[in-house]
Amino acid sequence: MNELNKGGIGGFGKLMMISPAKILIYLIELINSYASIYYSNFLFFYLQRTFGFGEKENLLTAALCGFIYIIAAWQGGKLTQRYGGIRMLYLGCFGVILSLALGLVFTTPTAQVMVFCLWTVAICFIWPALETVISDRAGASLSKMLCIYNITWAAGGAIAYFTAGILIEKLGMASVFRLPLGLTVVELALLPFVTQCLKKENDRQCPDETMTLPVSPADAKQFLWMARLANPFAYVAINTVIPLVPYIAEKLHLSTGMAGIVCSLWMFARLAAFAAFWRWTGWHYCFPWLAGSFLLLIVCFFGFLIPQSIGLLLLAQVGFGLSIGLIYSSSLFYSMNVTENQGANAGLHEAMIGAGMFIGPAFGAATLYLIPAAIGIGSWSVGGLLCAGFFGLLFVRHYRIMP
């Protein structure tokens, strides 16, 4: 654990000792993150401008794919555990390519929603597989490897959101399908090289030292369940915000390009959080940090969705991204800091993300249908749901420590 806190040349040296296979996996992860954000987040602009989808329709689309994500990620983790991460990466990439190609051919609203569902299933094979391959034989370096994993996908996502609006204005709405499709082909082309490197490394590699827990196994399990509770609520917030960004942009008179730039700040804040947690591990198994990040998430959620000015929107996004960074890091680290069933745990980690992707938009859409005249009812209802989640976190903590 002490090696994670070393800075300067020593820390850089540790980074350079990452195996070639995992460097390639990080590259695939970076490309996959960029392509995923480019398609999935800006698809809502496409649906709004091409088919006239409103807030309710976009929220319902997000909720549907969130529900599918729960099942697909859970099964994707099980399949990864059974057949291995590399095979699932191949399957996931082929599925993404197929779905995006269909999106270019079939341009009706129903077809686009179905394509989004198919893409969601395919992407759920990729993420648990990436997490499992990164964690395999990491041993005492697990925290470092997962922090680099988090930094990589967060960097890809932040850059995608920052640049996608501008690229779509230049390349047209069809680039929502074409660019991610081309990038996924690149991922597929890299996989044979990963396979070759892994074969060479497995022939000569000895298992690493197992990472020791700083808490008892019972406390470790408690923190795992608390993080699994908190992470879906973080994604409730994220996946309520993302479908509504086009309407936040309208309220603040932002173009598509400017909306991508302004509303990507929280992703860069999340990236900064991941980088900080790579160098500092004091958050490991520390309840005040987890609870504090949840509270900050709730406050900044309202600041994000009910912006009074661009300045306040930017400030809210900083806290939003930092809080999500710690909550996500907790869920992934506690899930993978085990000696067996890493693939299944990765799938369950992603499935809990899917739960948040479903609950947030579904709850927001339901309240818009039930009380359509109330101003900001979707935001306030989801905010209330986040508050309920925070009290649930306190309950789990209290219930587990009772004698």
C-alpha positions in Angstrom: 0.0 0.0 0.0 2.8 2.4 0.8 4.0 2.3 -2.8 0.8 4.0 -3.9 1.8 7.1 -2.0 5.2 7.6 -3.5 5.5 10.5 -5.8 8.0 11.8 -8.4 10.2 9.5 -10.3 9.3 6.5 -8.2 5.6 6.8 -9.0 6.4 7.3 -12.7 8.6 4.2 -12.6 5.7 2.2 -11.2 3.5 3.4 -14.1 6.2 2.4 -16.7 6.2 -1.2 -15.2 2.7 -1.9 -16.5 2.7 -4.8 -18.9 2.3 -4.3 -22.6 -1.0 -6.2 -22.7 -2.5 -3.9 -20.1 -1.2 -0.8 -21.8 -3.1 -2.0 -24.9 -6.2 -2.7 -22.8 -6.0 0.8 -21.4 -5.8 2.1 -25.0 -8.9 0.1 -26.0 -10.6 1.4 -22.9 -9.8 5.0 -23.9 -11.1 4.5 -27.4 -14.2 2.7 -26.1 -15.0 5.5 -23.6 -14.7 8.2 -26.3 -16.9 6.3 -28.7 -19.5 5.4 -26.1 -19.9 8.9 -24.9 -20.0 10.3 -28.4 -22.9 8.0 -29.3 -24.9 7.5 -26.2 -24.9 11.0 -24.8 -25.3 12.9 -28.1 -27.9 10.5 -29.4 -30.4 12.6 -27.3 -29.6 15.6 -29.4 -30.1 13.5 -32.5 -33.5 12.2 -31.2 -34.6 15.8 -30.3 -33.7 17.4 -33.6 -34.5 14.6 -36.0 -37.7 13.2 -34.5 -38.8 16.0 -32.1 -38.3 14.0 -28.9 -39.1 16.1 -25.8 -37.9 15.7 -22.2 -40.3 12.8 -21.5 -39.4 10.9 -24.6 -35.7 11.3 -24.0 -36.0 10.3 -20.4 -38.1 7.2 -21.3 -35.5 6.2 -23.9 -32.7 6.5 -21.3 -34.8 4.5 -18.8 -35.4 1.7 -21.2 -31.8 1.3 -22.0 -30.9 1.6 -18.3 -33.2 -1.3 -17.6 -31.6 -3.4 -20.3 -28.1 -2.4 -19.0 -28.9 -4.0 -15.6 -29.6 -7.4 -17.1 -27.0 -7.3 -19.8 -24.2 -6.1 -17.5 -25.1 -8.8 -14.9 -25.0 -11.5 -17.6 -22.0 -10.0 -19.2 -20.0 -10.3 -16.0 -21.1 -14.0 -15.6 -20.1 -14.7 -19.2 -16.7 -13.0 -18.7 -16.1 -15.2 -15.6 -17.0 -18.3 -17.7 -15.4 -17.6 -21.1 -12.7 -15.0 -20.3 -12.4 -11.2 -20.9 -10.8 -11.3 -24.4 -13.6 -13.4 -25.9 -16.2 -11.1 -24.5 -14.3 -8.1 -25.8 -14.5 -9.6 -29.3 -18.2 -10.3 -28.9 -18.9 -6.8 -27.5 -17.0 -5.0 -30.3 -18.8 -7.0 -33.0 -22.2 -6.2 -31.3 -21.4 -2.4 -31.2 -20.3 -2.4 -34.8 -23.5 -4.2 -35.9 -25.8 -1.9 -33.9 -24.2 1.3 -35.1 -24.3 0.1 -38.7 -28.0 -0.6 -38.3 -28.5 2.9 -36.9 -27.1 4.4 -40.1 -29.5 2.3 -42.2 -32.8 2.4 -40.3 -33.7 6.0 -39.5 -37.2 5.8 -38.0 -37.7 6.7 -34.3 -38.7 3.1 -33.3 -35.6 1.7 -35.1 -33.3 4.2 -33.4 -34.6 3.2 -29.9 -34.1 -0.5 -30.8 -30.6 0.2 -32.1 -29.8 2.0 -28.8 -31.0 -1.1 -26.9 -28.9 -3.4 -29.0 -25.8 -1.2 -28.5 -26.5 -1.2 -24.8 -26.4 -5.0 -24.7 -23.1 -5.1 -26.6 -21.4 -2.4 -24.5 -22.3 -4.4 -21.4 -20.1 -7.2 -22.7 -17.2 -4.8 -23.1 -17.0 -3.0 -19.7 -17.0 -6.0 -17.3 -14.4 -7.7 -19.6 -12.1 -4.6 -19.5 -12.4 -4.4 -15.7 -11.6 -8.1 -15.3 -8.6 -8.1 -17.6 -7.2 -5.0 -15.9 -7.7 -6.6 -12.4 -6.3 -10.1 -13.4 -3.1 -10.9 -11.4 -2.9 -7.3 -10.2 -2.4 -8.4 -6.6 -1.1 -5.7 -4.4 -1.1 -3.3 -7.3 -4.9 -3.6 -7.7 -5.7 -0.1 -6.4 -3.1 1.5 -8.8 -4.4 -0.5 -11.8 -8.0 0.4 -11.1 -7.2 4.1 -10.6 -5.4 4.2 -13.9 -8.5 2.4 -15.4 -10.8 5.1 -13.9 -8.5 7.9 -15.2 -8.5 6.4 -18.6 -12.2 6.0 -19.2 -12.9 9.3 -17.5 -10.4 11.1 -19.7 -12.0 9.5 -22.8 -15.5 10.5 -21.7 -14.6 14.1 -20.8 -12.7 14.7 -24.1 -15.6 13.1 -26.0 -18.2 15.4 -24.3 -16.0 18.4 -24.7 -15.4 17.8 -28.5 -18.5 15.9 -29.6 -20.8 19.0 -30.0 -18.2 20.8 -32.1 -17.6 17.7 -34.3 -21.3 17.0 -34.8 -21.7 20.6 -36.0 -18.9 20.1 -38.4 -19.6 16.5 -39.5 -23.3 16.3 -39.2 -25.7 14.3 -37.0 -24.8 11.1 -38.9 -21.4 11.2 -37.2 -23.1 10.1 -34.0 -23.0 6.6 -35.6 -20.1 6.8 -38.0 -17.3 8.0 -35.7 -18.0 5.5 -32.9 -18.4 2.7 -35.5 -14.9 3.5 -36.9 -13.4 3.8 -33.5 -14.8 0.4 -32.5 -13.2 -1.2 -35.6 -9.9 0.2 -34.3 -10.6 -1.5 -30.9 -11.3 -4.8 -32.7 -8.0 -4.5 -34.7 -6.0 -4.1 -31.4 -7.4 -7.2 -29.7 -5.2 -9.8 -31.5 -2.1 -7.9 -30.3 -3.6 -8.0 -26.7 -4.0 -11.8 -27.0 -0.4 -12.3 -28.2 1.0 -10.2 -25.3 -1.2 -11.9 -22.7 0.0 -15.3 -23.9 3.6 -14.3 -23.5 3.1 -12.7 -20.1 1.1 -15.7 -18.7 3.8 -18.1 -19.7 6.4 -16.3 -17.6 4.4 -14.4 -14.9 4.2 -15.4 -11.3 1.1 -14.5 -9.2 1.5 -11.1 -7.4 1.3 -10.7 -3.7 -2.3 -10.5 -2.5 -3.4 -7.1 -1.3 -4.2 -7.1 2.5 -7.4 -5.6 3.8 -7.0 -2.7 6.2 -10.4 -3.7 7.8 -12.0 -7.0 8.9 -13.7 -9.1 6.2 -17.1 -8.2 7.8 -16.3 -4.4 7.5 -15.0 -4.9 4.0 -18.3 -6.5 3.0 -20.3 -3.7 4.7 -18.4 -1.1 2.7 -18.9 -3.1 -0.5 -22.7 -3.0 0.0 -22.7 0.7 1.0 -20.7 1.6 -2.2 -23.1 -0.6 -4.3 -25.9 1.3 -2.8 -24.4 4.8 -3.4 -23.1 4.1 -7.0 -26.6 3.5 -8.5 -27.8 6.8 -7.0 -24.8 8.6 -8.5 -25.9 7.2 -11.9 -29.5 8.2 -11.1 -28.2 11.8 -11.0 -26.0 11.4 -14.1 -28.6 9.8 -16.2 -31.2 12.3 -15.3 -28.9 15.2 -16.2 -27.6 13.9 -19.5 -31.0 13.5 -21.3 -31.9 17.0 -20.1 -28.7 18.8 -21.3 -30.3 19.9 -24.6 -33.0 21.7 -22.5 -30.5 23.2 -20.1 -28.6 24.4 -23.2 -31.8 26.0 -24.5 -32.5 27.8 -21.2 -29.0 29.3 -21.2 -29.0 29.9 -24.9 -26.1 27.6 -25.7 -25.4 26.0 -29.1 -24.7 22.3 -29.4 -21.0 22.9 -29.5 -21.1 25.3 -26.5 -23.3 22.9 -24.6 -20.8 20.1 -25.0 -18.0 22.4 -23.8 -19.9 24.0 -20.8 -21.6 20.8 -19.6 -18.5 18.6 -19.8 -16.8 20.3 -16.8 -18.2 17.7 -14.3 -16.5 15.0 -16.4 -13.1 16.8 -16.0 -13.8 17.2 -12.3 -14.4 13.5 -12.1 -11.2 12.8 -13.9 -9.3 15.0 -11.4 -10.9 13.1 -8.6 -9.7 9.8 -10.1 -6.2 11.2 -10.5 -6.2 12.3 -6.8 -7.3 8.9 -5.6 -4.5 7.2 -7.5 -2.0 9.1 -5.4 -4.0 9.2 -2.1 -5.6 6.2 -0.7 -7.0 7.6 2.6 -10.6 7.2 1.2 -10.2 3.4 1.3 -12.8 2.0 3.8 -13.5 5.4 5.3 -17.3 6.1 5.8 -17.1 9.9 6.3 -15.6 10.3 2.8 -18.3 8.1 1.2 -21.2 9.8 3.1 -19.8 13.3 2.5 -19.5 12.7 -1.3 -23.1 11.5 -1.3 -24.3 14.7 0.3 -22.2 16.8 -2.1 -23.8 14.9 -5.0 -27.3 15.9 -3.9 -26.5 19.6 -3.5 -24.7 19.8 -6.8 -27.4 17.9 -8.6 -29.9 20.7 -8.0 -27.3 23.3 -9.0 -26.8 21.4 -12.2 -30.4 21.0 -13.3 -31.7 24.4 -12.0 -29.0 26.7 -13.2 -29.4 30.4 -12.7 -26.3 31.3 -14.6 -23.4 29.7 -16.4 -21.1 30.5 -13.5 -23.3 28.6 -11.0 -23.7 25.8 -13.5 -19.9 25.4 -13.7 -19.5 25.6 -9.9 -22.2 22.9 -9.4 -20.5 20.7 -12.0 -17.2 20.7 -10.1 -18.8 19.3 -6.9 -20.9 16.9 -9.0 -17.8 15.4 -10.7 -15.7 15.2 -7.5 -18.5 13.4 -5.6 -19.2 10.9 -8.4 -15.5 10.2 -8.6 -15.2 9.0 -5.1 -18.5 7.1 -5.1 -17.6 5.2 -8.4 -14.0 4.5 -7.2 -15.4 3.0 -4.0 -17.8 0.7 -5.8 -15.2 -0.6 -8.3 -12.4 -1.0 -5.9 -14.4 -2.8 -3.2 -15.9 -5.0 -5.9 -12.6 -6.1 -7.4 -10.6 -6.3 -4.2 -11.4 -10.0 -3.9 -9.5 -13.2 -4.6 -12.1 -14.9 -6.9 -15.1 -14.2 -9.1 -13.7 -10.9 -10.4 -15.7 -11.2 -13.6 -19.0 -11.7 -11.9 -18.2 -8.9 -9.4 -17.4 -6.6 -12.3 -20.7 -7.5 -13.9 -22.6 -6.8 -10.7 -20.7 -3.4 -10.4 -21.9 -2.5 -13.9 -25.4 -3.8 -13.2 -25.7 -1.5 -10.2 -24.7 1.3 -12.6 -27.6 0.1 -14.8 -30.0 0.4 -11.9 -29.1 4.0 -11.6 -29.4 4.5 -15.4 -32.9 3.1 -15.2 -34.3 4.6 -12.0 -33.3 8.2 -12.5 -34.8 8.8 -16.0 -37.8 6.5 -15.2 -38.6 8.4 -12.1 -38.1 11.8 -13.8 -40.3 10.8 -16.7 -43.0 9.4 -14.5 -43.4 12.6 -12.5 -43.5 14.6 -15.8 -46.4 12.4 -16.9 -48.2 12.6 -13.6 -47.7 16.3 -12.8 -46.8 17.9 -16.2 -47.7 21.4 -15.1 -45.4 21.6 -12.1 -42.2 23.6 -12.8 -39.1 21.5 -12.3 -41.0 18.6 -10.9 -38.7 16.0 -12.6 -35.6 17.5 -11.0 -37.2 17.8 -7.5 -38.6 14.3 -7.6 -35.2 12.8 -8.5 -33.5 15.0 -5.9 -35.9 13.5 -3.3 -35.0 10.1 -4.5 -31.3 10.9 -3.9 -32.1 12.0 -0.4 -33.9 8.7 0.2 -30.7 6.9 -1.0 -28.6 8.9 1.4 -30.8 7.8 4.3 -30.5 4.3 3.0 -26.8 4.6 3.2 -27.0 5.7 6.8 -29.3 2.8 7.6 -26.9 0.2 6.1 -24.1 1.7 8.1 -26.1 1.8 11.4 -27.7 -1.6 10.9 -24.3 -3.3 10.3 -22.6 -1.9 13.3 -25.4 -2.7 15.8 -24.3 -5.4 18.3 
